[in-house]
Amino acid sequence: MNLNFFDQFLSPQTLGVPLIVLAMVLPALLITTTTGRLIPNRMTTIQAWTILMFTKQLFLPVNKPGHKWAMIMLSLMLFLLSMNMLGLLPYTFTPTTQLSMNMGLALPLWLATVLIGMRNQPTMSLGHLLPEGTPTPLVPVLIVIETISLFIRPLALGVRLTANLTAGHLLIQLISTAVLVLMPTLTLTASLALLVLLLLTGLEIAVAMIQAYVFTLLLSLYLQENV
């Protein structure tokens, strides 16, 4: 039993082995691999269609040199989606509620987009730090502000994903605890709370999917600025 509502976000261990390692292996097990058959089955057809539509939608505004990132972005999207959905199952743990893990994904990928821009088009990349037509007295201030906003991007990526998933899980646990406490005495109130819990669970499923897409979409927009 949890001693407090935040115990659900502690990384569980079994025999001293963190279970987050097993959770991170799960996405690779869910991907259906293609076979040598001439006609694929329904699962591989749906998977290929979904991957094609997602890649086309994500890289529509990105220049052609940025299309090399398609496999990285697709892998990241599938990984985040499976990790977010994993935490909605009973007796499981959500790795993406850990800020350290989300920052470990956001920081290297953001830095890679910045370094690509500095290598391929340094003038344009540095030009983003100073909008065109800025009055001369405001130039130093705007450069400082734009530099801070540039370096705050990975922090915003990690914190956004962590905060959205953490808030949803806390609400689900609060309402489920209220249902268990009120069920013996206030059955009608507990039933209404249970209905809210079911609706909130559906909303949390949508949030888990949307946040994985938003994380990947923002990275693609950062890539677009630097290719």
N, C-alpha and C positions, 0 to 999 in steps of 0.2 A: 504493500500500500504506500502511496506517495505521502511523504511527510508534509509537503507543500505543493502548490500548483506548478512550481518551476522544476520539480524533480523529474518531470517527463522530458526535460531538455538535457538531462545529464546523459552522457554517452555510456550505455550499458556495457558491462564486461562479463565474460564467462571464462573462468580459470585464468584471469589476468589478460585475456585477449580481447581487445576492443571489438565489439560487434559492428562498429561502423565500417570496418574493413570488409566484412561479409556483405554489408548493405551496398557498398560501392561496387561490388562484383556483380550485383543483381542485374543491372541494365544489359550487360553483355549476354546474360542468359535468356533475356526476353526477345532478343533480335532473332528473327527467323532467317536462317541462311538459305541461299538459293541452292537448288540441286541441278543435276545434269539432265533433268527431264525437259522435254521440248515444251510441254504445257505446264506452267506452274500451278500450284494450288491457290485457293482463295486467299489464304493468309499472306503469302508472298506477293500476290497481286495487289491486295489492299495496302500492304506495307510499301511497295514500290510506288504506288499512286500517291500515297500520303507524303512520301519523301520528295517526290517530284513536285507536288503542289507547294509544299513548304519551302523548298529551295527556290522555286520560281518566284514565290511571293516575297521571300526575304531578300533576294539579291536583285530584285527588279530595279531599285534606284542605285545600286552599286555599280561602279565602272567595271569594265571587263577584267583588268588586272586583279580586282578583288575577288573574282569568282574562284580563285585558287583556295579561298578559305571555306568553300562550300562544305567539305567533309568535316572540317573542324567545327563549324557552326552547327551542322546537323548532329554531330556526336554530342556537342554540348547541350543542345536542345533535348535530345533523347535522354541524356544523363540526368539533367535537372528535372525533366518531367517524371521520370521513374522515381527519383529520390523524393520529390514532392508528394507523389501519389502514395509512396510506400508508407509515409507517416500517417495516412488516414486509415490504415488497417489496424485492428486491435492488437495490442501487445507488441507494437513495433516502435521503431525509433526513426525520427526524421533527421538525416544528416544535414540537410540544408537549413535547419534552424540554428546551426552553429556558425557564428560570424567568421570564425577562423577559416572554416572550409570555404565559405562564399568568397572571402577575400583572397583565398588561395586560388580561386578560379578567376576572379575579376582582375586582380592586379597584373598577373603575367600577360593575359590576353590584351588588356588595355595598353600595357607597356609595349607589347609587340606592334599594335597599330600605330603608336606614336613613333617608335623606332623606324617602322617602314616609311612613314611620312618624312621623317628627318633624313632618311637615306635617299629616297627617290625624288622628293620635291621639297627640299629644305626651305626654300623661299616661301612657298605657299603655306607650309606648315607653321612657320614662324609668323606669317601674315595673319593667321587666325587670332593671334594674341593682340592685334591692334586693328579694330574695324576701320574701314576706309572712310575718310572724311572727318576723322576725329580732330577737334580743336587742339592746337598745340599745348595749351596749359593742362589739358586732361590726359595727354599721352602717358605720362608715368603712372597715373592712377589706374587708367584702363589696362595697362600692361600687367600691373600687379593683380588686378581683379581677374583678368582673363587667365593669368597663370595659376592663381588659386583655384579657379573653376576647373581648369584642366586637370590639376592634381587631385581634385576632390571627386572626379568622375568614378574611379574604382571604388572609393568609399561609399558613394551613393549607390552603386550597383549592389555591393554586398549588403549594405544596411537595408536597402529596399526589400530585397529577397528575404532577409532574416526577419525583419519587422512584420511583414505581411503574414508569413507563415506562423511566426510565434503568436501574434495576436489572434489568429484564427484558432489555433490549437488551444490557447488559453480560454477563449470563449466557449469552445466545445466542452472543455473539461469543467468549466464553471457551471454551465447549464446542465450537463449530465450529473454533476454532483447535486445540484438542486433537485433534479428529478428523483434521484434515489432518496434524498432526505424527505421530500414532500409526499412521496407516493403513499406511505402508510396513513398519513393524516389528512392531507389536502389532495384528494385524487384528481379533482377537476383541474386544479392549478398545475399539478404534475403532468397531466395529460396535455395541457396547453404548452407547457415547457418542453415536453417531448416533441410536440409538433414543431415548435421553434427549432429544436435541436436537429430534427430531420431536414428542415429547410436550410439551417446553417451548414449542415454537412454537405448538402448539394452546392451551396455557395462556396464552401471551402474547396470542393473538387474543382470548381471553375477557377478559383483563385490560384490553385496549384498549377493548373494548365496555363493560365494567363501569365503568371509570374515567370514561368520558364520561357515563354515566348518573348516577354518584355525584356528579360535579361539578354537573350540572344539578339533581339532586334536593336537594342541600344548599342551593343557591341558592333553590329553591322553598320550602324550610323557613324560610330567612331571610325570604323574602317573606311567608310565612304569619304570621310574628310581627308584621309591620308593616302588615297590611291588615285 
